[in-house]
């Protein structure tokens, strides 16, 4: 990988006051006299993946894995993350080696950069981080597992937001930058709005190609490069502002290509994923989103006109009814899933670094929203691993895990590789991070709380507030030890205002619907974050997002991903020796127990679900409890599912406590 050389140790770093202490870590789960790995039962296991015809597409034998890990987790991690060198012929054959490669490298970097108060603190940090990963309590994003400890300057961020300018050099530079990103397993977001419309003149005579023309080229290029050089497809997001001259063509672009693919399928071409039909049409490698402003939304409500604006001369290019554009967006999204909408005005009201520039776009999954030419490395916590046996939540362990992960993610920033000078520069200047969680849907169900309910939303909001406050508190402590991010002073006013907005939103959580202790823990976290940040600033301009956690969700054996509810009540488990077993979702018995059902009744309900693929109509389930078991998808033998509003309301409950945004699927009828 061609990367931009990193600065020397103290270059481009704000210096902490000399008498500031470094970071101290007290062990939470580990023993200094015993290996983390000795606490786990290990076994040798084969990882075999077959396609739908039963043909083996991946095979690895005698891999050492924790016996508590599922076969699915084993298959995913072994096939995607264990390093295999075609040059040396050496391959990792143990989860121990994988975790050691990542954690030992991060700890060595932390020691080199003087993060820790003492060698014992560094060892405590290292062992507890290994414990978190080994016990599926947390995971880094995929590029960390792909590259860290292998490349000299590993690309460790999953999320990149790039920029483009209205000239050919910039357009071609973006092709090169995105190619580097895709190769090492990362995604790219780009707002194409600076490019002039397809009816605008160019300097040399003639008419401009327009952004959609270049998007076709970018899309084909992305399809040619497997993400990570491995088994993942490249991830792209392309955005266009609602006032761009080509906005209507952009809104309809996915549907037009979808119709072409369907026509090919009707003529006998393969319509499967990666088949001839969809490989022959454009825009299959990118998500599309429209950036809309408050002004536009006001005109939708009042049914007023909306003008598009030429990029070359700022003159009016076209006139539409704003409501017509909104209706078109909604209809096309229903037909193909795209385009999505990003609310530009709202996003920038929560911009911690508004003095450095506006937020104009996002990464491909839309959870990272920050300045152009920036990058974000992600990590996610498995919420079910912090659920106590009595159905409570282990706040102390959760907070400790956050402090470990935020520190690890910050250490990585200075040693990672970046695809362009601006990516590196902004990563160092702003140091954005993206810590989030997975398994929220399972956690809510296990407590007997409906996903689509005021109580479920209050609980989710409180957990997210605890996450955000604790992460910023650790960032403030990092600022005390290592110095705040370089551009903090310029943006201290806007950052302080956003922090106050986060804290104020806690008062909107209904205290009657959530544990007083849990809510007070969230309040305390934000109080500590703001008090410490006012004194020392913050090490990171952003700290939290809610990512999709697709692959790492499998690694952590999560029942649900990111902020999502469960998909269905029936799961299919891969067996170690091969084959598949149909099971009731393992969260269902926990939920029934929380709701007060006896062991025999729980067994009867589970058997009913297996037989009917639905809980609807079960004679021993109380009608008022049905909503607890609603999932994203309507079962084949039932009618209940979470309505689109249920997804939206959950996003509204957790968004106020996040630095970035949420990657979320809203299932439409």
C-alpha positions in Angstrom: 0.0 0.0 0.0 1.3 3.5 -0.8 0.8 5.4 2.4 1.6 8.9 3.6 4.5 8.8 6.1 3.5 9.4 9.6 4.9 12.2 11.6 7.6 11.7 14.2 6.5 11.0 17.8 5.9 14.6 18.9 5.2 16.3 15.5 1.7 17.6 15.1 0.8 16.8 18.7 -0.5 19.2 21.2 1.7 18.8 24.3 0.1 18.1 27.7 1.2 20.1 30.7 4.4 18.5 32.1 3.0 17.5 35.4 0.0 15.8 33.9 -0.2 12.1 34.8 -0.3 9.5 32.2 -3.0 6.8 32.1 -3.5 4.3 34.8 -5.5 1.1 34.4 -6.6 -1.2 37.2 -7.3 -4.8 36.2 -11.0 -5.7 36.0 -11.0 -9.3 34.7 -7.4 -10.5 34.6 -4.6 -11.7 36.9 -1.0 -10.5 36.4 0.2 -13.9 37.3 -1.9 -15.9 34.9 -2.3 -15.8 31.1 -5.7 -14.5 29.9 -5.8 -17.6 27.6 -5.5 -20.0 30.6 -9.1 -19.1 31.7 -10.6 -20.4 28.5 -11.2 -24.0 27.3 -9.7 -24.4 23.8 -10.3 -26.9 21.1 -9.1 -27.7 17.6 -11.8 -27.1 15.0 -12.2 -27.1 11.2 -13.6 -24.1 9.5 -15.5 -25.1 6.3 -17.8 -22.8 4.3 -20.0 -24.1 1.5 -22.0 -22.4 -1.2 -25.7 -23.0 -1.8 -24.9 -26.0 -4.0 -22.9 -27.6 -1.2 -19.5 -26.9 -2.9 -16.7 -26.0 -0.4 -15.6 -22.5 -1.0 -13.3 -22.1 2.0 -11.6 -24.7 4.2 -9.1 -24.5 7.1 -8.3 -27.4 9.4 -7.2 -27.7 13.0 -7.7 -24.1 14.0 -7.4 -23.5 17.7 -10.5 -21.7 19.0 -12.3 -21.1 22.3 -14.9 -23.9 22.8 -17.5 -21.3 23.8 -17.3 -19.7 20.3 -19.9 -20.9 17.8 -19.1 -22.6 14.6 -20.4 -19.5 12.7 -18.0 -17.2 14.6 -15.2 -19.7 13.9 -16.0 -19.8 10.2 -16.2 -16.0 9.9 -13.0 -15.2 11.8 -10.9 -17.9 10.3 -12.0 -17.1 6.7 -11.7 -13.4 7.0 -9.3 -12.4 9.7 -6.6 -15.1 10.3 -3.6 -13.9 8.3 -2.4 -16.2 5.5 0.8 -15.2 3.6 1.2 -16.4 0.1 4.8 -15.2 0.2 6.0 -16.9 3.4 3.5 -19.7 3.4 2.9 -19.1 7.1 -0.6 -18.8 8.4 -2.2 -18.0 11.7 -3.9 -21.1 13.1 -5.2 -19.9 16.5 -7.4 -17.2 17.8 -4.7 -16.6 20.4 -2.3 -15.5 17.6 -4.9 -13.2 16.0 -5.7 -11.4 19.3 -2.0 -11.2 20.2 -1.1 -9.7 16.9 -3.6 -6.9 17.3 -3.4 -6.2 21.1 0.4 -6.6 21.4 0.9 -4.1 18.5 -1.4 -1.6 20.0 0.1 -1.9 23.5 3.7 -1.5 22.1 2.6 1.6 20.2 1.0 3.0 23.4 4.2 2.4 25.4 6.3 4.0 22.6 4.0 7.1 22.6 4.1 7.3 26.5 0.4 6.7 27.1 0.8 4.7 30.3 1.8 5.7 33.8 3.9 2.6 34.3 4.8 -0.8 32.8 2.1 -2.4 35.1 -0.5 -0.1 33.7 0.4 -1.1 30.2 0.2 -4.8 31.1 -3.2 -4.3 32.8 -4.4 -2.5 29.7 -3.1 -5.2 27.4 -4.5 -8.1 29.4 -8.0 -6.6 29.9 -8.2 -5.7 26.2 -7.3 -9.3 25.3 -10.0 -10.5 27.7 -12.6 -8.2 26.1 -11.9 -9.6 22.6 -11.4 -13.2 23.7 -14.8 -13.3 25.6 -16.6 -11.6 22.7 -17.4 -8.5 24.7 -16.1 -6.2 22.0 -14.4 -6.1 18.6 -12.5 -3.7 16.5 -13.6 -3.0 12.9 -12.5 -5.3 10.2 -9.5 -3.3 8.8 -7.8 -3.7 12.2 -8.1 -7.5 12.0 -7.1 -7.5 8.4 -4.0 -5.2 8.6 -2.8 -4.4 12.1 0.4 -6.2 13.0 1.0 -7.1 9.4 1.5 -3.9 7.4 4.2 -1.4 8.6 1.5 1.4 8.5 -1.7 -0.6 8.5 -5.0 0.9 7.3 -7.1 0.6 10.4 -10.1 2.8 9.7 -13.3 1.4 8.2 -14.8 4.8 7.5 -13.6 7.5 5.2 -15.2 10.6 3.9 -13.4 12.0 0.8 -13.7 15.3 -1.1 -14.0 16.1 -4.8 -13.5 19.3 -6.8 -14.8 20.3 -10.2 -11.7 19.5 -12.1 -10.4 16.3 -13.8 -7.3 16.0 -11.6 -9.4 15.9 -8.4 -11.7 13.3 -10.0 -8.8 11.1 -11.0 -7.2 11.5 -7.6 -10.4 10.2 -6.0 -10.2 7.0 -8.1 -6.7 6.4 -6.7 -7.7 7.2 -3.1 -10.7 4.9 -3.2 -8.8 2.1 -4.8 -6.3 2.1 -1.8 -9.2 2.2 0.6 -11.1 -0.8 -1.0 -7.9 -2.8 -1.2 -7.4 -2.7 2.5 -11.0 -3.3 3.6 -12.3 0.2 4.1 -15.2 2.2 2.6 -15.5 5.6 1.0 -18.2 8.3 1.1 -18.2 11.2 -1.3 -20.5 14.2 -1.9 -20.5 14.7 -5.6 -22.3 18.1 -5.5 -19.2 20.2 -6.4 -19.3 18.7 -9.9 -21.2 20.9 -12.3 -24.5 19.5 -13.8 -24.9 17.7 -17.1 -26.3 20.7 -18.9 -23.6 23.2 -17.7 -20.9 24.4 -20.1 -17.2 23.6 -19.6 -14.3 26.0 -20.2 -13.0 24.3 -23.3 -16.4 24.3 -25.0 -19.1 21.7 -24.9 -21.2 20.4 -22.0 -20.2 18.9 -18.8 -20.6 15.1 -18.2 -22.3 15.6 -14.9 -21.8 13.7 -11.6 -23.8 10.6 -12.7 -21.4 10.0 -15.6 -18.4 9.9 -13.3 -20.4 7.9 -10.7 -20.7 5.1 -13.3 -17.0 4.9 -13.6 -16.4 5.0 -9.8 -19.0 2.3 -9.4 -17.4 0.0 -11.9 -14.0 0.6 -10.4 -15.3 -0.3 -6.9 -16.8 -3.5 -8.3 -13.4 -4.5 -9.6 -11.6 -4.3 -6.3 -12.7 -6.6 -3.5 -12.7 -4.9 -0.1 -9.8 -6.0 1.9 -8.5 -7.8 -1.1 -10.5 -10.7 0.2 -14.2 -11.7 0.4 -16.0 -8.4 1.1 -17.3 -6.1 -1.6 -16.1 -2.6 -1.8 -18.3 -0.1 0.2 -19.3 3.2 -1.3 -21.6 6.1 -0.5 -22.4 8.8 -3.0 -24.4 11.9 -2.1 -25.9 14.8 -3.9 -27.3 18.0 -2.5 -31.0 18.6 -3.1 -30.2 21.8 -5.0 -27.9 20.2 -7.6 -29.1 20.6 -11.2 -29.0 16.8 -11.7 -30.9 15.9 -8.6 -33.9 14.3 -10.3 -31.7 12.0 -12.4 -29.8 11.1 -9.3 -33.0 10.2 -7.4 -34.2 7.9 -10.1 -30.8 6.4 -11.0 -31.0 3.2 -9.0 -34.5 2.4 -10.2 -33.5 2.8 -13.9 -30.7 0.3 -13.4 -32.9 -2.0 -11.4 -35.4 -2.1 -14.3 -32.5 -3.0 -16.7 -31.5 -5.9 -14.5 -35.0 -7.2 -14.3 -35.4 -7.1 -18.0 -32.2 -9.2 -18.3 -33.5 -11.6 -15.7 -36.7 -12.0 -17.7 -34.6 -12.9 -20.7 -32.9 -15.7 -18.8 -29.8 -14.0 -17.4 -28.6 -15.0 -13.9 -30.3 -12.7 -11.4 -28.4 -13.9 -8.3 -26.0 -11.7 -6.3 -23.0 -11.3 -8.6 -24.8 -12.9 -11.5 -24.8 -11.7 -15.1 -27.9 -9.4 -14.8 -26.8 -7.2 -11.9 -23.1 -7.3 -13.0 -24.3 -5.7 -16.3 -25.8 -2.6 -14.7 -24.5 0.4 -12.8 -24.8 1.6 -9.2 -24.6 -1.8 -7.6 -21.6 -1.0 -5.5 -22.7 2.2 -3.8 -25.4 3.5 -1.5 -27.1 6.8 -2.7 -28.2 9.6 -0.4 -29.7 13.0 -0.8 -28.6 15.9 1.4 -31.6 18.0 2.3 -31.8 21.2 4.3 -34.4 22.6 6.7 -35.3 25.1 4.1 -36.2 22.4 1.6 -38.2 20.5 4.2 -40.1 23.6 5.1 -41.0 24.0 1.4 -42.1 20.4 1.2 -44.6 21.1 4.0 -45.8 24.3 2.5 -45.9 22.9 -1.1 -43.6 25.7 -2.3 -41.2 25.7 -5.3 -37.6 24.6 -5.0 -34.8 25.8 -7.2 -31.7 23.9 -8.3 -28.5 25.9 -8.8 -25.8 25.7 -11.4 -22.4 24.9 -9.9 -20.5 27.0 -12.6 -22.3 30.3 -12.2 -24.7 30.0 -9.3 -27.7 30.7 -11.5 -31.0 28.9 -11.2 -31.0 25.7 -13.2 -34.5 24.4 -12.7 -37.7 24.7 -10.7 -39.6 21.9 -9.0 -42.3 21.5 -6.4 -40.4 20.5 -3.3 -43.2 18.1 -2.4 -42.8 16.4 -5.8 -39.1 15.8 -5.2 -39.8 14.4 -1.7 -42.5 12.1 -3.1 -40.1 10.9 -5.8 -37.4 10.2 -3.2 -39.9 8.2 -1.1 -41.2 6.2 -4.0 -37.8 5.3 -5.4 -36.6 4.3 -1.9 -39.6 2.0 -1.5 -38.8 0.4 -4.9 -35.0 -0.1 -4.5 -33.9 1.0 -1.0 -32.2 4.1 -2.4 -31.8 7.0 -2.1 -31.6 7.7 1.6 -31.9 11.1 3.1 -29.3 13.0 5.2 -30.6 16.0 7.1 -27.8 18.5 6.4 -29.1 21.3 8.7 -29.6 19.1 11.7 -26.3 17.3 11.2 -24.4 20.6 11.3 -26.2 21.8 14.4 -24.4 18.9 16.2 -21.1 19.5 14.4 -18.4 19.7 17.2 -15.9 21.3 14.7 -18.1 23.8 12.8 -15.3 26.4 12.8 -13.2 24.1 10.7 -16.0 23.5 8.2 -19.4 22.0 7.6 -20.2 18.3 7.5 -21.2 17.5 3.9 -21.3 13.8 3.8 -20.9 10.4 5.5 -19.1 7.1 5.1 -20.9 4.3 3.2 -23.0 3.0 6.1 -23.9 6.6 7.2 -22.8 6.2 10.8 -19.6 8.4 10.5 -20.5 12.0 9.7 -17.7 14.4 9.9 -15.5 16.8 7.9 -14.3 16.0 4.4 -11.1 14.0 4.0 -11.4 12.4 7.4 -11.2 8.8 8.7 -12.6 6.9 11.6 -11.6 3.6 13.2 -14.5 1.8 14.8 -15.1 -0.7 17.7 -18.3 -2.1 19.1 -19.3 -3.5 22.4 -21.5 -6.6 22.7 -24.3 -5.4 25.0 -25.4 -8.9 26.0 -22.0 -9.6 27.5 -22.8 -6.8 30.1 -26.2 -8.2 31.0 -26.1 -9.7 34.5 -27.7 -13.0 35.5 -30.6 -11.2 37.1 -31.4 -9.2 34.0 -29.6 -6.0 35.1 -26.7 -4.2 33.4 -23.1 -4.2 34.6 -22.3 -0.5 34.5 -18.9 -0.8 36.1 -17.7 -3.4 33.5 -19.2 -1.4 30.7 -17.4 1.8 31.7 -14.1 0.0 32.1 -14.5 -1.6 28.6 -15.2 1.8 27.1 -12.0 3.3 28.7 -9.9 0.5 27.3 -11.3 0.7 23.8 -11.3 4.5 23.5 -7.6 4.4 24.5 -6.8 1.6 22.1 -8.5 3.4 19.2 -6.7 6.6 19.9 -3.4 4.9 20.0 -4.0 3.5 16.6 -4.5 6.9 14.9 -0.9 8.0 14.9 0.5 4.7 13.6 -2.1 3.8 10.9 -1.7 4.3 7.2 -3.9 6.6 5.2 -4.6 6.8 1.4 -4.0 10.5 1.0 -2.2 13.4 2.7 -5.5 15.1 3.7 -6.8 11.9 5.3 -3.7 11.7 7.5 -3.7 15.4 8.3 -7.3 15.5 9.4 -7.0 12.3 11.3 -4.2 13.8 13.3 -5.8 17.2 13.7 -9.3 15.9 14.8 -8.7 12.3 16.0 -12.3 11.1 15.4 -13.3 7.7 16.8 -16.4 5.5 16.5 -17.1 3.4 19.5 -20.6 1.8 19.4 -22.5 -1.4 20.3 -24.2 -4.4 19.0 -27.0 -6.7 20.3 -29.3 -4.0 21.5 -32.3 -5.9 20.1 -31.4 -9.0 21.9 -30.8 -7.1 25.2 -34.2 -5.5 25.0 -36.0 -8.7 24.3 -34.1 -10.5 27.0 -35.4 -8.0 29.5 -39.0 -8.5 28.2 -39.0 -5.0 26.6 -40.6 -4.5 23.2 -38.3 -2.9 20.7 -41.1 -0.6 19.5 -42.2 0.7 22.9 -41.6 3.8 25.1 -39.9 1.6 27.7 -37.6 -0.1 25.2 -36.6 3.3 23.8 -36.0 4.8 27.2 -33.7 1.9 28.1 -31.9 2.1 24.8 -31.4 5.9 25.1 -30.0 5.5 28.6 -27.5 2.8 27.6 -26.4 5.0 24.7 -26.1 8.1 26.9 -23.9 6.0 29.3 -21.8 5.0 26.3 -21.4 8.6 24.9 -20.7 10.2 28.3 -18.1 7.6 29.4 -16.4 7.7 26.0 -16.0 11.5 26.1 -14.9 11.3 29.7 -12.1 9.0 28.7 -11.3 11.3 25.8 -11.0 14.2 28.3 -8.7 12.1 30.4 -6.6 11.3 27.3 -6.4 15.0 26.7 -5.0 15.5 30.1 -2.4 12.8 29.5 -1.6 13.4 25.9 -3.0 16.8 24.9 -6.3 17.7 23.2 -6.7 17.3 19.5 -4.9 19.9 17.5 -7.9 21.9 16.2 -9.7 21.8 19.6 -8.9 25.4 20.5 -10.4 26.7 17.3 -13.5 24.6 17.8 -13.8 24.7 21.6 -17.0 26.9 21.5 -18.8 24.7 19.1 -17.7 21.6 20.9 -18.8 22.9 24.2 -22.2 23.8 22.8 -22.7 20.3 21.4 -21.6 18.7 24.6 -24.2 20.7 26.4 -26.9 19.6 23.9 -26.0 15.9 24.6 -26.2 16.4 28.3 -29.5 18.3 28.2 -31.1 15.4 26.2 -30.8 13.1 29.2 -33.6 15.1 30.9 -35.9 14.1 28.1 -35.6 10.4 29.0 -38.7 9.4 31.1 -37.3 8.5 34.5 -40.4 6.4 35.2 -39.4 4.0 32.5 -35.8 3.2 33.3 -33.8 2.2 36.4 -32.8 5.2 38.5 -29.3 3.8 39.1 -28.8 3.3 35.4 -30.1 6.8 34.5 -27.9 8.4 37.3 -24.9 6.6 35.9 -25.5 8.2 32.5 -25.9 11.6 34.1 -22.7 11.2 36.1 -20.8 10.1 32.9 -21.8 13.3 31.1 -21.1 15.4 34.1 -17.6 14.0 34.4 -17.1 14.4 30.7 -18.0 18.0 30.6 -16.2 19.0 33.8 -13.0 17.3 32.8 -13.3 18.5 29.2 -13.7 22.1 30.3 -10.4 21.8 32.1 -8.3 19.8 29.6 -10.3 19.7 26.4 -10.9 16.5 24.5 -8.5 14.2 22.7 -11.1 13.3 20.1 -13.6 15.5 18.1 -16.0 12.5 18.0 -16.1 9.3 20.0 -19.2 7.3 19.2 -21.3 6.0 16.3 -23.6 3.0 15.8 -22.1 0.9 13.0 -23.9 -2.0 11.3 -21.5 -4.6 13.0 -22.2 -7.2 10.3 -19.0 -9.3 10.2 -17.8 -8.4 13.8 -21.3 -9.2 15.0 -20.8 -12.8 13.9 -17.4 -12.7 15.5 -19.0 -11.8 18.8 -21.8 -14.3 18.4 -24.4 -11.5 18.6 -28.1 -12.4 18.0 -28.7 -8.8 16.6 -26.5 -6.3 15.0 -25.9 -2.7 15.8 -29.1 -0.9 16.9 -31.3 -3.4 15.0 -34.1 -5.5 16.4 -34.1 -9.2 15.8 -34.8 -10.4 12.3 -36.8 -13.5 13.3 -37.5 -15.8 16.3 -36.0 -18.8 14.5 -32.3 -19.2 14.0 -30.2 -21.8 12.1 -27.1 -22.9 13.8 -24.1 -24.3 12.0 -22.8 -27.5 13.6 -19.1 -28.2 14.2 -19.3 -31.5 12.2 -21.3 -29.9 9.4 -25.0 -29.5 8.9 -27.5 -27.0 10.3 -29.8 -27.1 13.3 -33.0 -25.2 13.5 -33.4 -23.4 16.9 -35.5 -21.0 18.7 -33.7 -17.7 19.1 -31.8 -18.0 22.3 -33.0 -14.7 23.5 -36.6 -15.9 23.6 -36.3 -18.1 26.8 -34.6 -15.2 28.6 -37.5 -12.9 27.6 -40.1 -15.4 28.7 -38.3 -15.9 32.0 -38.1 -12.1 32.5 -41.9 -12.0 31.9 -42.5 -14.6 34.6 -43.2 -17.8 32.7 -42.4 -21.2 34.2 -39.7 -23.5 32.8 -42.3 -25.9 31.3 -44.3 -23.1 29.7 -41.1 -21.6 28.2 -40.3 -25.0 26.7 -43.9 -25.2 25.3 -43.6 -21.8 23.7 -40.2 -22.5 22.2 -41.6 -25.7 20.7 -44.5 -23.8 19.3 -42.2 -21.3 17.6 -40.1 -24.1 16.1 -43.2 -25.8 14.7 -44.9 -22.7 13.4 -42.0 -20.3 12.7 -44.0 -17.7 14.7 -45.1 -17.1 18.2 -48.5 -15.7 17.0 -51.4 -18.0 18.1 -49.4 -19.7 20.9 -52.2 -20.6 23.3 -50.0 -20.2 26.5 -48.6 -16.8 25.7 -50.4 -13.8 27.1 -51.6 -11.5 24.3 -50.1 -8.4 26.0 -46.6 -10.0 25.6 -46.8 -10.5 21.9 -45.1 -7.2 21.2 -42.0 -8.2 23.0 -41.3 -10.8 20.3 -42.0 -8.6 17.2 -39.1 -8.7 14.8 -38.0 -6.8 11.7 -39.4 -9.3 9.3 -42.9 -10.6 9.1 -42.8 -14.4 9.7 -44.1 -16.8 7.0 -46.8 -17.9 9.4 -47.8 -14.7 11.0 -48.7 -11.0 10.5 -46.7 -9.1 13.2 -43.6 -7.1 12.5 -42.1 -3.8 13.6 -43.6 -1.0 11.5 -41.2 1.6 9.9 -42.1 4.1 12.6 -40.8 1.7 15.2 -37.4 1.8 13.6 -37.4 5.6 13.3 -38.5 6.2 16.9 -35.7 4.0 18.1 -33.2 6.0 16.1 -34.7 9.2 17.6 -34.2 7.8 21.1 -30.5 7.0 20.8 -29.2 9.6 18.3 -29.0 12.5 20.8 -26.2 10.7 22.7 -24.0 9.9 19.7 -21.2 11.9 18.3 -21.9 10.6 14.8 -24.9 8.8 13.4 -26.5 5.4 13.0 -26.3 2.7 10.4 -29.9 1.4 10.3 -32.2 -0.6 8.1 -35.8 0.6 8.1 -37.9 -2.3 6.7 -40.6 -1.0 4.5 -43.8 -3.0 3.7 
